[in-house]
Amino acid sequence: MDSSRSNPLVNIRGVKRKIEEAVTMLFDFEKDGQKDVAFAALCEDEMECLQKRVADFETDLEEIENELLEARGVIFQQQVKIDDAERRHNDELDRLSRLMTGLNKEVRALIKQLDISTKNCLAAVDIVSATREKLARTEDRCHEVLNQNRVAYDALLAELGRSPSAPSPWDLLLEVTLHVYVCCFPPRLIVMYSTLATIYL
């Protein structure tokens, strides 16, 4: 396609201008009453040229229509792809939304369970602290009883005319055993042991 056929609007304007010129020339020819054969031939050549330009213009229009049809087909295919991608995107968003909803429920359940575990741990810490305090008081009481018994034992030895001696092996064993019990056994066993030790001593 040459440059004269590249733009249909230019062709239309050129055809219109040629037709107007030809009509004006024919009108002038009839008005003057002149019958110039050369001019008639020129008009015929111009008409043939105009017909050729019109045919070229029709060809251009057909090519443009074909290009428009191809463009419409491409646009339709692209629109189908866009619709399909949008549908997949919406499906993925729905799936992610459902997943987030499930995760939120699990997170809330875990937070609730964590709160319960934290409360239980704090309660256990309080119990351990109270138990340690009881163990410390029990140990102090046991040492106090042992000291009182040792003083009484030394006084008894003095009355018998014997000098106070170092703690007997039984006292050492008793004190070590008491310390082990205080560190390793529950308070209930410690109280029971201290009671028995008091009775024994």
MDTraj code that builds the backbone (N, CA, C; nanometers):
import mdtraj as md
import numpy as np

residues = "MET ASP SER SER ARG SER ASN PRO LEU VAL ASN ILE ARG GLY VAL LYS ARG LYS ILE GLU GLU ALA VAL THR MET LEU PHE ASP PHE GLU LYS ASP GLY GLN LYS ASP VAL ALA PHE ALA ALA LEU CYS GLU ASP GLU MET GLU CYS LEU GLN LYS ARG VAL ALA ASP PHE GLU THR ASP LEU GLU GLU ILE GLU ASN GLU LEU LEU GLU ALA ARG GLY VAL ILE PHE GLN GLN GLN VAL LYS ILE ASP ASP ALA GLU ARG ARG HIS ASN ASP GLU LEU ASP ARG LEU SER ARG LEU MET THR GLY LEU ASN LYS GLU VAL ARG ALA LEU ILE LYS GLN LEU ASP ILE SER THR LYS ASN CYS LEU ALA ALA VAL ASP ILE VAL SER ALA THR ARG GLU LYS LEU ALA ARG THR GLU ASP ARG CYS HIS GLU VAL LEU ASN GLN ASN ARG VAL ALA TYR ASP ALA LEU LEU ALA GLU LEU GLY ARG SER PRO SER ALA PRO SER PRO TRP ASP LEU LEU LEU GLU VAL THR LEU HIS VAL TYR VAL CYS CYS PHE PRO PRO ARG LEU ILE VAL MET TYR SER THR LEU ALA THR ILE TYR LEU".split()
xyz = np.array([
    [0.0845, -0.1179, 0.0000],
    [0.0000, 0.0000, 0.0000],
    [0.0892, 0.1245, 0.0000],
    [0.0636, 0.2184, -0.1003],
    [0.1470, 0.3374, -0.1085],
    [0.1000, 0.4413, -0.0097],
    [0.1726, 0.5571, -0.0076],
    [0.1413, 0.6618, 0.0897],
    [0.0073, 0.7266, 0.0629],
    [-0.0349, 0.7294, -0.0624],
    [-0.1642, 0.7909, -0.0947],
    [-0.2800, 0.7088, -0.0445],
    [-0.2541, 0.5770, -0.0155],
    [-0.3614, 0.4889, 0.0327],
    [-0.3480, 0.4609, 0.1806],
    [-0.2506, 0.5203, 0.2437],
    [-0.2249, 0.4875, 0.3841],
    [-0.3305, 0.5446, 0.4765],
    [-0.3914, 0.6561, 0.4367],
    [-0.4902, 0.7218, 0.5226],
    [-0.6216, 0.7321, 0.4472],
    [-0.7269, 0.6617, 0.4887],
    [-0.8566, 0.6681, 0.4180],
    [-0.9157, 0.8080, 0.4190],
    [-0.8948, 0.8857, 0.5245],
    [-0.9519, 1.0205, 0.5296],
    [-0.8924, 1.1090, 0.4207],
    [-0.7629, 1.0955, 0.3986],
    [-0.6991, 1.1730, 0.2913],
    [-0.7581, 1.1350, 0.1566],
    [-0.7807, 1.0033, 0.1368],
    [-0.8402, 0.9576, 0.0111],
    [-0.9801, 1.0145, -0.0075],
    [-1.0580, 1.0136, 0.1022],
    [-1.1953, 1.0658, 0.0918],
    [-1.1937, 1.2138, 0.0554],
    [-1.1090, 1.2890, 0.1226],
    [-1.1022, 1.4326, 0.0939],
    [-1.0533, 1.4582, -0.0490],
    [-0.9551, 1.3790, -0.0936],
    [-0.9056, 1.3964, -0.2310],
    [-1.0122, 1.3641, -0.3335],
    [-1.0873, 1.2554, -0.3093],
    [-1.1952, 1.2187, -0.4010],
    [-1.3016, 1.3274, -0.4047],
    [-1.3348, 1.3779, -0.2884],
    [-1.4371, 1.4830, -0.2831],
    [-1.3917, 1.6071, -0.3602],
    [-1.2655, 1.6437, -0.3412],
    [-1.2138, 1.7625, -0.4092],
    [-1.2122, 1.7414, -0.5602],
    [-1.1704, 1.6233, -0.6067],
    [-1.1684, 1.5951, -0.7503],
    [-1.3085, 1.5981, -0.8096],
    [-1.4039, 1.5420, -0.7345],
    [-1.5415, 1.5416, -0.7855],
    [-1.5929, 1.6844, -0.7970],
    [-1.5657, 1.7646, -0.6939],
    [-1.6100, 1.9041, -0.6996],
    [-1.5463, 1.9782, -0.8175],
    [-1.4176, 1.9538, -0.8403],
    [-1.3514, 2.0189, -0.9540],
    [-1.4124, 1.9737, -1.0866],
    [-1.4384, 1.8432, -1.0970],
    [-1.4963, 1.7918, -1.2217],
    [-1.6360, 1.8477, -1.2452],
    [-1.7165, 1.8513, -1.1389],
    [-1.8521, 1.9060, -1.1533],
    [-1.8467, 2.0524, -1.1952],
    [-1.7561, 2.1275, -1.1329],
    [-1.7423, 2.2697, -1.1681],
    [-1.7003, 2.2859, -1.3135],
    [-1.6040, 2.2026, -1.3561],
    [-1.5575, 2.2116, -1.4940],
    [-1.6681, 2.1734, -1.5916],
    [-1.7436, 2.0688, -1.5610],
    [-1.8544, 2.0300, -1.6489],
    [-1.9616, 2.1379, -1.6524],
    [-1.9880, 2.1971, -1.5379],
    [-2.0886, 2.3037, -1.5323],
    [-2.0447, 2.4228, -1.6178],
    [-1.9179, 2.4573, -1.6061],
    [-1.8662, 2.5674, -1.6876],
    [-1.8685, 2.5319, -1.8361],
    [-1.8381, 2.4061, -1.8665],
    [-1.8374, 2.3618, -2.0062],
    [-1.9765, 2.3710, -2.0670],
    [-2.0784, 2.3238, -1.9956],
    [-2.2148, 2.3306, -2.0465],
    [-2.2637, 2.4746, -2.0537],
    [-2.2222, 2.5552, -1.9586],
    [-2.2668, 2.6938, -1.9549],
    [-2.2122, 2.7724, -2.0747],
    [-2.0910, 2.7516, -2.1073],
    [-2.0293, 2.8247, -2.2181],
    [-2.0683, 2.7683, -2.3540],
    [-2.1237, 2.6477, -2.3520],
    [-2.1631, 2.5859, -2.4781],
    [-2.0473, 2.5365, -2.5601],
    [-1.9339, 2.5251, -2.4974],
    [-1.8160, 2.4769, -2.5694],
    [-1.8123, 2.3248, -2.5658],
    [-1.7698, 2.2699, -2.6740],
    [-1.7588, 2.1246, -2.6845],
    [-1.6158, 2.0916, -2.7237],
    [-1.5360, 2.0961, -2.6231],
    [-1.3943, 2.0696, -2.6444],
    [-1.3686, 1.9217, -2.6217],
    [-1.3272, 1.8556, -2.7211],
    [-1.3038, 1.7115, -2.7111],
    [-1.1883, 1.6827, -2.6163],
    [-1.0869, 1.7664, -2.6219],
    [-0.9716, 1.7446, -2.5335],
    [-1.0118, 1.7576, -2.3872],
    [-1.0974, 1.8550, -2.3623],
    [-1.1426, 1.8719, -2.2235],
    [-1.2281, 1.7540, -2.1778],
    [-1.3121, 1.7040, -2.2684],
    [-1.3940, 1.5875, -2.2357],
    [-1.3056, 1.4668, -2.2066],
    [-1.1979, 1.4523, -2.2879],
    [-1.1057, 1.3415, -2.2625],
    [-1.0368, 1.3581, -2.1279],
    [-1.0024, 1.4826, -2.0976],
    [-0.9403, 1.5083, -1.9670],
    [-1.0352, 1.4735, -1.8532],
    [-1.1605, 1.5106, -1.8722],
    [-1.2594, 1.4763, -1.7686],
    [-1.2750, 1.3256, -1.7559],
    [-1.2707, 1.2581, -1.8729],
    [-1.2827, 1.1117, -1.8678],
    [-1.1635, 1.0507, -1.7940],
    [-1.0434, 1.1047, -1.8214],
    [-0.9247, 1.0553, -1.7498],
    [-0.9363, 1.0812, -1.5996],
    [-0.9870, 1.1988, -1.5673],
    [-1.0037, 1.2307, -1.4255],
    [-1.1042, 1.1366, -1.3598],
    [-1.2117, 1.1041, -1.4334],
    [-1.3114, 1.0133, -1.3784],
    [-1.2521, 0.8737, -1.3583],
    [-1.1716, 0.8291, -1.4564],
    [-1.1068, 0.6992, -1.4393],
    [-1.0128, 0.7003, -1.3187],
    [-0.9403, 0.8118, -1.3056],
    [-0.8503, 0.8227, -1.1896],
    [-0.9293, 0.8217, -1.0595],
    [-1.0422, 0.8934, -1.0629],
    [-1.1263, 0.8951, -0.9429],
    [-1.1825, 0.7563, -0.9130],
    [-1.2245, 0.6852, -1.0175],
    [-1.2766, 0.5499, -0.9966],
    [-1.1683, 0.4587, -0.9386],
    [-1.0433, 0.4765, -0.9902],
    [-0.9334, 0.3964, -0.9361],
    [-0.9092, 0.4307, -0.7890],
    [-0.9143, 0.5609, -0.7579],
    [-0.8949, 0.6017, -0.6191],
    [-1.0066, 0.5475, -0.5305],
    [-1.1283, 0.5487, -0.5832],
    [-1.2404, 0.4936, -0.5062],
    [-1.2217, 0.3442, -0.4844],
    [-1.1770, 0.2738, -0.5889],
    [-1.1526, 0.1299, -0.5740],
    [-1.0426, 0.1041, -0.4711],
    [-0.9371, 0.1871, -0.4778],
    [-0.8304, 0.1728, -0.3773],
    [-0.8833, 0.2006, -0.2370],
    [-0.9696, 0.3005, -0.2298],
    [-1.0274, 0.3333, -0.0997],
    [-1.1132, 0.2183, -0.0465],
    [-1.1914, 0.1560, -0.1349],
    [-1.2714, 0.0406, -0.0931],
    [-1.1808, -0.0737, -0.0470],
    [-1.0694, -0.0909, -0.1188],
    [-0.9739, -0.1949, -0.0766],
    [-0.9177, -0.1635, 0.0619],
    [-0.8863, -0.0338, 0.0809],
    [-0.8366, 0.0068, 0.2133],
    [-0.9402, -0.0205, 0.3211],
    [-1.0653, 0.0097, 0.2889],
    [-1.1712, -0.0150, 0.3871],
    [-1.1840, -0.1632, 0.4191],
    [-1.1735, -0.2477, 0.3185],
    [-1.1799, -0.3921, 0.3430],
    [-1.0642, -0.4374, 0.4320],
    [-0.9444, -0.3841, 0.4024],
    [-0.8296, -0.4212, 0.4854],
    [-0.8478, -0.3729, 0.6293],
    [-0.9016, -0.2510, 0.6418],
    [-0.9253, -0.1989, 0.7767],
    [-1.0295, -0.2827, 0.8496],
    [-1.1361, -0.3222, 0.7764],
    [-1.2381, -0.4068, 0.8386],
    [-1.1793, -0.5406, 0.8817],
    [-1.0939, -0.5978, 0.7967],
    [-1.0298, -0.7249, 0.8340],
    [-0.9413, -0.7080, 0.9570],
    [-0.8662, -0.5963, 0.9592],
    [-0.7818, -0.5708, 1.0761],
    [-0.8657, -0.5505, 1.2019],
    [-0.9796, -0.4811, 1.1841],
    [-1.0688, -0.4622, 1.2992],
    [-1.1244, -0.5950, 1.3482],
    [-1.1599, -0.6826, 1.2532],
    [-1.2097, -0.8144, 1.2932],
    [-1.1019, -0.8929, 1.3678],
    [-0.9790, -0.8877, 1.3159],
    [-0.8697, -0.9563, 1.3855],
    [-0.8465, -0.8963, 1.5236],
    [-0.8515, -0.7621, 1.5297],
    [-0.8324, -0.6967, 1.6601],
    [-0.9436, -0.7347, 1.7569],
    [-1.0670, -0.7421, 1.7062],
    [-1.1775, -0.7842, 1.7930],
    [-1.1572, -0.9264, 1.8432],
    [-1.1079, -1.0140, 1.7533],
    [-1.0802, -1.1509, 1.7974],
    [-0.9734, -1.1556, 1.9054],
    [-0.8674, -1.0764, 1.8859],
    [-0.7610, -1.0722, 1.9870],
    [-0.8135, -1.0152, 2.1180],
    [-0.8933, -0.9077, 2.1068],
    [-0.9508, -0.8471, 2.2280],
    [-1.0410, -0.9462, 2.3002],
    [-1.1205, -1.0223, 2.2232],
    [-1.2089, -1.1211, 2.2854],
    [-1.1279, -1.2291, 2.3571],
    [-1.0207, -1.2765, 2.2921],
    [-0.9359, -1.3769, 2.3575],
    [-0.8716, -1.3216, 2.4842],
    [-0.8236, -1.1972, 2.4764],
    [-0.7641, -1.1361, 2.5953],
    [-0.8675, -1.1183, 2.7057],
    [-0.9893, -1.0815, 2.6680],
    [-1.0944, -1.0654, 2.7683],
    [-1.1282, -1.1985, 2.8345],
    [-1.1280, -1.3061, 2.7543],
    [-1.1518, -1.4393, 2.8113],
    [-1.0416, -1.4746, 2.9105],
    [-0.9158, -1.4452, 2.8722],
    [-0.8049, -1.4726, 2.9638],
    [-0.8161, -1.3886, 3.0905],
    [-0.8541, -1.2608, 3.0736],
    [-0.8688, -1.1728, 3.1907],
    [-0.9788, -1.2239, 3.2827],
    [-1.0922, -1.2643, 3.2235],
    [-1.2023, -1.3167, 3.3055],
    [-1.1603, -1.4433, 3.3789],
    [-1.0867, -1.5307, 3.3079],
    [-1.0407, -1.6539, 3.3718],
    [-0.9427, -1.6239, 3.4851],
    [-0.8498, -1.5297, 3.4611],
    [-0.7546, -1.4929, 3.5668],
    [-0.8261, -1.4286, 3.6854],
    [-0.9257, -1.3456, 3.6565],
    [-1.0010, -1.2823, 3.7657],
    [-1.0784, -1.3863, 3.8464],
    [-1.1350, -1.4858, 3.7767],
    [-1.2075, -1.5914, 3.8465],
    [-1.1131, -1.6726, 3.9351],
    [-0.9941, -1.7066, 3.8813],
    [-0.8969, -1.7795, 3.9636],
    [-0.8511, -1.6948, 4.0818],
    [-0.8343, -1.5648, 4.0564],
    [-0.7926, -1.4754, 4.1654],
    [-0.8988, -1.4705, 4.2754],
    [-1.0248, -1.4618, 4.2350],
    [-1.1328, -1.4587, 4.3344],
    [-1.1414, -1.5905, 4.4105],
    [-1.1222, -1.7021, 4.3388],
    [-1.1227, -1.8318, 4.4070],
    [-1.0086, -1.8406, 4.5083],
    [-0.8914, -1.7902, 4.4702],
    [-0.7774, -1.7924, 4.5621],
    [-0.8036, -1.7029, 4.6833],
    [-0.8671, -1.5878, 4.6584],
    [-0.9009, -1.4993, 4.7704],
    [-0.9997, -1.5669, 4.8655],
    [-1.0987, -1.6370, 4.8089],
    [-1.1945, -1.7082, 4.8939],
    [-1.1241, -1.8164, 4.9751],
    [-1.0326, -1.8897, 4.9098],
    [-0.9607, -1.9954, 4.9815],
    [-0.8752, -1.9364, 5.0939],
    [-0.8068, -1.8266, 5.0641],
    [-0.7248, -1.7621, 5.1668],
    [-0.8109, -1.7068, 5.2796],
    [-0.9295, -1.6557, 5.2438],
    [-1.0185, -1.6035, 5.3476],
    [-1.0645, -1.7150, 5.4409],
    [-1.1012, -1.8301, 5.3823],
    [-1.1406, -1.9435, 5.4663],
    [-1.0237, -1.9917, 5.5513],
    [-0.9040, -1.9941, 5.4914],
    [-0.7857, -2.0361, 5.5670],
    [-0.7575, -1.9408, 5.6825],
    [-0.7679, -1.8108, 5.6579],
    [-0.7444, -1.7125, 5.7631],
    [-0.8489, -1.7249, 5.8734],
    [-0.9735, -1.7534, 5.8351],
    [-1.0776, -1.7717, 5.9365],
    [-1.0447, -1.8907, 6.0263],
    [-1.0033, -2.0031, 5.9639],
    [-0.9648, -2.1188, 6.0440],
    [-0.8439, -2.0916, 6.1311],
    [-0.7455, -2.0200, 6.0757],
    [-0.6268, -1.9871, 6.1553],
    [-0.6618, -1.8954, 6.2716],
    [-0.7519, -1.8010, 6.2483],
    [-0.7925, -1.7113, 6.3572],
    [-0.8592, -1.7897, 6.4700],
    [-0.9435, -1.8874, 6.4335],
    [-1.0070, -1.9698, 6.5366],
    [-0.9018, -2.0486, 6.6149],
    [-0.8057, -2.1079, 6.5422],
    [-0.7010, -2.1838, 6.6109],
    [-0.6165, -2.0938, 6.7004],
    [-0.5864, -1.9734, 6.6516],
    [-0.5063, -1.8808, 6.7326],
    [-0.5817, -1.8408, 6.8584],
    [-0.7119, -1.8128, 6.8443],
    [-0.7908, -1.7770, 6.9632],
    [-0.7959, -1.8924, 7.0626],
    [-0.8099, -2.0161, 7.0100],
    [-0.8107, -2.1316, 7.0998],
    [-0.6755, -2.1479, 7.1694],
    [-0.5661, -2.1273, 7.0941],
    [-0.4330, -2.1381, 7.1552],
    [-0.4104, -2.0293, 7.2595],
    [-0.4580, -1.9080, 7.2307],
    [-0.4436, -1.7995, 7.3285],
    [-0.5217, -1.8315, 7.4555],
    [-0.6427, -1.8857, 7.4387],
    [-0.7223, -1.9232, 7.5550],
    [-0.6527, -2.0327, 7.6355],
    [-0.6005, -2.1332, 7.5628],
    [-0.5285, -2.2409, 7.6316],
    [-0.4029, -2.1880, 7.6996],
    [-0.3351, -2.0925, 7.6352],
    [-0.2157, -2.0329, 7.6947],
    [-0.2504, -1.9552, 7.8213],
    [-0.3639, -1.8850, 7.8183],
    [-0.4065, -1.8133, 7.9393],
    [-0.4321, -1.9107, 8.0546],
    [-0.4995, -2.0217, 8.0216],
    [-0.5267, -2.1218, 8.1254],
    [-0.3959, -2.1804, 8.1781],
    [-0.3033, -2.2131, 8.0854],
    [-0.1745, -2.2686, 8.1283],
    [-0.0964, -2.1686, 8.2125],
    [-0.1040, -2.0399, 8.1743],
    [-0.0345, -1.9371, 8.2524],
    [-0.0912, -1.9276, 8.3930],
    [-0.2243, -1.9307, 8.4026],
    [-0.2866, -1.9266, 8.5352],
    [-0.2467, -2.0487, 8.6180],
    [-0.2455, -2.1661, 8.5528],
    [-0.2055, -2.2871, 8.6251],
    [-0.0597, -2.2787, 8.6699],
    [0.0260, -2.2242, 8.5833],
    [0.1674, -2.2097, 8.6209],
    [0.1837, -2.1129, 8.7374],
    [0.1097, -2.0020, 8.7333],
    [0.1177, -1.9062, 8.8436],
    [0.0687, -1.9687, 8.9739],
    [-0.0407, -2.0473, 8.9630],
    [-0.0902, -2.1155, 9.0829],
    [0.0125, -2.2166, 9.1337],
    [0.0765, -2.2887, 9.0393],
    [0.1794, -2.3848, 9.0806],
    [0.2980, -2.3140, 9.1454],
    [0.3342, -2.1968, 9.0923],
    [0.4434, -2.1201, 9.1527],
    [0.4074, -2.0779, 9.2943],
    [0.2829, -2.0346, 9.3126],
    [0.2391, -1.9969, 9.4479],
    [0.2447, -2.1164, 9.5424],
    [0.1998, -2.2331, 9.4915],
    [0.2025, -2.3534, 9.5752],
    [0.3462, -2.3904, 9.6108],
    [0.4356, -2.3824, 9.5109],
    [0.5759, -2.4154, 9.5378],
    [0.6358, -2.3187, 9.6392],
    [0.6035, -2.1896, 9.6244],
    [0.6561, -2.0908, 9.7194],
    [0.6054, -2.1182, 9.8602],
    [0.4740, -2.1464, 9.8704],
    [0.4184, -2.1766, 10.0024],
    [0.4799, -2.3034, 10.0603],
    [0.5011, -2.4043, 9.9732],
    [0.5614, -2.5293, 10.0204],
    [0.7041, -2.5068, 10.0687],
    [0.7783, -2.4239, 9.9962],
    [0.9146, -2.3941, 10.0398],
    [0.9147, -2.3233, 10.1752],
    [0.8213, -2.2307, 10.1919],
    [0.8135, -2.1623, 10.3210],
    [0.7820, -2.2610, 10.4334],
    [0.6872, -2.3525, 10.4068],
    [0.6537, -2.4530, 10.5083],
    [0.7738, -2.5431, 10.5369],
    [0.8456, -2.5816, 10.4294],
    [0.9632, -2.6657, 10.4496],
    [1.0690, -2.5938, 10.5325],
    [1.0880, -2.4646, 10.5020],
    [1.1872, -2.3887, 10.5787],
    [1.1474, -2.3795, 10.7256],
    [1.0174, -2.3526, 10.7518],
    [0.9725, -2.3456, 10.8914],
    [0.9854, -2.4807, 10.9595],
    [0.9527, -2.5879, 10.8863],
    [0.9642, -2.7219, 10.9443],
    [1.1096, -2.7557, 10.9751],
    [1.1993, -2.7198, 10.8827],
    [1.3408, -2.7465, 10.9058],
    [1.3915, -2.6682, 11.0267],
    [1.3497, -2.5407, 11.0356],
    [1.3911, -2.4610, 11.1519],
    [1.3388, -2.5225, 11.2815],
    [1.2139, -2.5674, 11.2777],
    [1.1557, -2.6287, 11.3975],
    [1.2302, -2.7566, 11.4342],
    [1.2642, -2.8369, 11.3333],
    [1.3364, -2.9615, 11.3611],
    [1.4743, -2.9329, 11.4203],
    [1.5432, -2.8324, 11.3645],
    [1.6728, -2.7958, 11.4210],
    [1.6575, -2.7442, 11.5639],
    [1.5510, -2.6696, 11.5858],
    [1.5267, -2.6195, 11.7223],
    [1.5047, -2.7347, 11.8185],
    [1.4256, -2.8340, 11.7767],
    [1.4011, -2.9509, 11.8621],
    [1.5300, -3.0281, 11.8856],
    [1.6103, -3.0428, 11.7789],
    [1.7373, -3.1131, 11.7958],
    [1.8288, -3.0402, 11.8931],
    [1.8334, -2.9082, 11.8822],
    [1.9176, -2.8307, 11.9738],
    [1.8686, -2.8433, 12.1183],
    [1.7352, -2.8361, 12.1348],
    [1.6807, -2.8523, 12.2702],
    [1.7145, -2.9900, 12.3256],
    [1.7021, -3.0924, 12.2439],
    [1.7337, -3.2277, 12.2902],
    [1.8823, -3.2423, 12.3198],
    [1.9660, -3.1738, 12.2402],
    [2.1093, -3.1815, 12.2654],
    [2.1443, -3.1119, 12.3972],
    [2.0782, -2.9979, 12.4220],
    [2.1018, -2.9284, 12.5497],
    [2.0580, -3.0157, 12.6672],
    [1.9397, -3.0775, 12.6500],
    [1.8919, -3.1656, 12.7575],
    [1.9851, -3.2847, 12.7763],
    [2.0368, -3.3365, 12.6646],
    [2.1289, -3.4496, 12.6736],
    [2.2580, -3.4089, 12.7448],
    [2.3096, -3.2888, 12.7127],
    [2.4311, -3.2421, 12.7802],
    [2.4061, -3.2183, 12.9292],
    [2.2868, -3.1653, 12.9606],
    [2.2548, -3.1441, 13.1028],
    [2.2465, -3.2770, 13.1763],
    [2.1887, -3.3765, 13.1078],
    [2.1794, -3.5087, 13.1691],
    [2.3183, -3.5678, 13.1920],
    [2.4073, -3.5500, 13.0966],
    [2.5439, -3.5977, 13.1145],
    [2.6133, -3.5253, 13.2287],
    [2.5846, -3.3950, 13.2437],
    [2.6464, -3.3192, 13.3539],
    [2.5972, -3.3696, 13.4886],
    [2.4678, -3.4020, 13.4952],
    [2.4154, -3.4554, 13.6209],
    [2.4763, -3.5912, 13.6523],
    [2.5049, -3.6656, 13.5458],
    [2.5639, -3.7974, 13.5676],
    [2.7140, -3.7892, 13.5897],
    [2.7677, -3.6685, 13.5889],
    [2.9103, -3.6523, 13.6115],
    [2.9946, -3.6770, 13.4889],
    [2.9326, -3.6734, 13.3713],
    [3.0073, -3.6932, 13.2474],
    [3.0104, -3.5607, 13.1721],
    [3.1250, -3.5330, 13.1143],
    [3.1377, -3.4067, 13.0409],
    [3.0649, -3.4182, 12.9066],
    [3.0068, -3.3062, 12.8618],
    [2.9395, -3.3098, 12.7293],
    [3.0404, -3.3430, 12.6204],
    [3.0015, -3.4288, 12.5388],
    [3.0902, -3.4723, 12.4304],
    [3.0354, -3.4220, 12.2970],
    [3.1107, -3.4517, 12.1943],
    [3.0646, -3.4150, 12.0589],
    [2.9368, -3.4900, 12.0259],
    [2.8622, -3.4404, 11.9285],
    [2.7376, -3.5096, 11.8923],
    [2.7656, -3.6538, 11.8563],
    [2.6769, -3.7366, 11.9025],
    [2.6927, -3.8794, 11.8763],
    [2.6677, -3.9081, 11.7290],
    [2.7145, -4.0217, 11.6826],
    [2.6871, -4.0588, 11.5423],
    [2.5392, -4.0622, 11.5115],
    [2.4592, -4.1001, 11.6109],
    [2.3146, -4.1029, 11.5894],
    [2.2607, -3.9635, 11.5645],
    [2.3141, -3.8644, 11.6391],
    [2.2699, -3.7266, 11.6161],
    [2.3086, -3.6787, 11.4765],
    [2.4311, -3.7099, 11.4360],
    [2.4734, -3.6689, 11.3021],
    [2.3895, -3.7351, 11.1935],
    [2.3657, -3.8671, 11.2123],
    [2.2831, -3.9381, 11.1151],
    [2.1427, -3.8819, 11.1113],
    [2.0917, -3.8494, 11.2299],
    [1.9574, -3.7936, 11.2366],
    [1.9504, -3.6581, 11.1664],
    [2.0517, -3.5758, 11.1867],
    [2.0514, -3.4432, 11.1251],
    [2.0642, -3.4523, 10.9729],
    [2.1522, -3.5416, 10.9250],
    [2.1666, -3.5591, 10.7805],
    [2.0385, -3.6125, 10.7193],
    [1.9806, -3.7129, 10.7888],
    [1.8553, -3.7695, 10.7381],
    [1.7466, -3.6641, 10.7342],
    [1.7422, -3.5810, 10.8379],
    [1.6423, -3.4742, 10.8422],
    [1.6614, -3.3771, 10.7256],
    [1.7834, -3.3415, 10.6980],
    [1.8106, -3.2493, 10.5883],
    [1.7678, -3.3089, 10.4538],
    [1.7964, -3.4386, 10.4364],
    [1.7553, -3.5051, 10.3126],
    [1.6043, -3.5068, 10.3006],
    [1.5355, -3.5373, 10.4117],
    [1.3902, -3.5398, 10.4092],
    [1.3328, -3.4023, 10.3788],
    [1.3927, -3.3011, 10.4376],
    [1.3418, -3.1655, 10.4144],
    [1.3573, -3.1255, 10.2681],
    [1.4663, -3.1663, 10.2060],
    [1.4930, -3.1268, 10.0679],
    [1.4185, -3.2114, 9.9664],
    [1.3894, -3.3376, 9.9985],
    [1.3407, -3.4308, 9.8968],
    [1.1978, -3.4779, 9.9171],
    [1.1419, -3.4679, 10.0366],
    [1.0129, -3.5292, 10.0621],
    [0.9065, -3.4234, 10.0862],
    [0.7791, -3.4601, 10.0658],
    [0.6696, -3.3651, 10.0866],
    [0.6602, -3.3215, 10.2322],
    [0.5966, -3.2077, 10.2564],
    [0.5838, -3.1573, 10.3942],
    [0.5136, -3.2543, 10.4880],
    [0.4168, -3.3299, 10.4353],
    [0.3422, -3.4213, 10.5234],
    [0.4353, -3.5267, 10.5833],
    [0.5256, -3.5825, 10.5010],
    [0.6205, -3.6803, 10.5543],
    [0.7190, -3.6148, 10.6497],
    [0.7548, -3.4904, 10.6214],
    [0.8494, -3.4210, 10.7100],
    [0.7878, -3.3989, 10.8469],
    [0.6606, -3.3560, 10.8492],
    [0.5934, -3.3358, 10.9782],
    [0.5853, -3.4679, 11.0541],
    [0.5521, -3.5748, 10.9789],
    [0.5448, -3.7058, 11.0439],
    [0.6810, -3.7459, 11.0997],
    [0.7859, -3.7227, 11.0190],
    [0.9193, -3.7585, 11.0653],
    [0.9605, -3.6747, 11.1857],
    [0.9311, -3.5446, 11.1809],
    [0.9692, -3.4591, 11.2942],
    [0.8955, -3.5000, 11.4212],
    [0.7692, -3.5411, 11.4043],
    [0.6936, -3.5874, 11.5219],
    [0.7571, -3.7128, 11.5808],
    [0.7905, -3.8075, 11.4900],
    [0.8537, -3.9300, 11.5388],
    [0.9898, -3.9008, 11.6008],
    [1.0638, -3.8069, 11.5396],
    [1.1952, -3.7733, 11.5954],
    [1.1828, -3.7100, 11.7320],
    [1.0786, -3.6251, 11.7469],
    [1.0583, -3.5616, 11.8778],
    [1.0262, -3.6658, 11.9842],
    [0.9389, -3.7614, 11.9447],
    [0.9042, -3.8677, 12.0401],
    [1.0277, -3.9516, 12.0732],
    [1.1066, -3.9798, 11.9690],
    [1.2257, -4.0624, 11.9917],
    [1.3256, -3.9917, 12.0812],
    [1.3475, -3.8637, 12.0529],
    [1.4453, -3.7895, 12.1307],
    [1.3935, -3.7557, 12.2695],
])
top = md.Topology()
chain = top.add_chain()
for i, resn in enumerate(residues, 1):
    res = top.add_residue(resn, chain, resSeq=i)
    for name in ("N", "CA", "C"):
        top.add_atom(name, md.element.get_by_symbol(name[0]), res)
traj = md.Trajectory(xyz[None], top)
